Amino acid sequence: MRELDPLLHSQLRLAIVSLLLSVETADFVYLKEKTNATAGNLSVQLEKLETAGYIQVKKEFVGKKTHTSCQLTDTGRKALEDYIDALREYLNL
């Protein structure tokens, strides 16, 4: 059996990648609300996913406020597909 991707096995990181799968981009506030994560924890997990190349993070200023948006990369999409396939193997589906 294949090993589950430890980066995606985290509940919050899996939630982030799953949410990004269904949208073109998502901003920080949307992800925070949907995951019920704290701002600090969400920031750390986004950084880990970005470092792995699973998501692209874009930070810009809108007026005087920062705006952070995230997008799933092809690498992230493939990693999620592989993760789901590995789960199916474990569940004999």
Salt bridges, closest charged atoms under 4 A:
ASP27 OD2 - HIS67 NE2 3.67
GLU60 OE1 - LYS58 NZ 3.93
GLU60 OE2 - HIS67 ND1 3.74
ASP82 OD1 - LYS78 NZ 2.73
ASP85 OD1 - ARG88 NH1 3.47
GLU89 OE2 - ARG2 NE 3.05
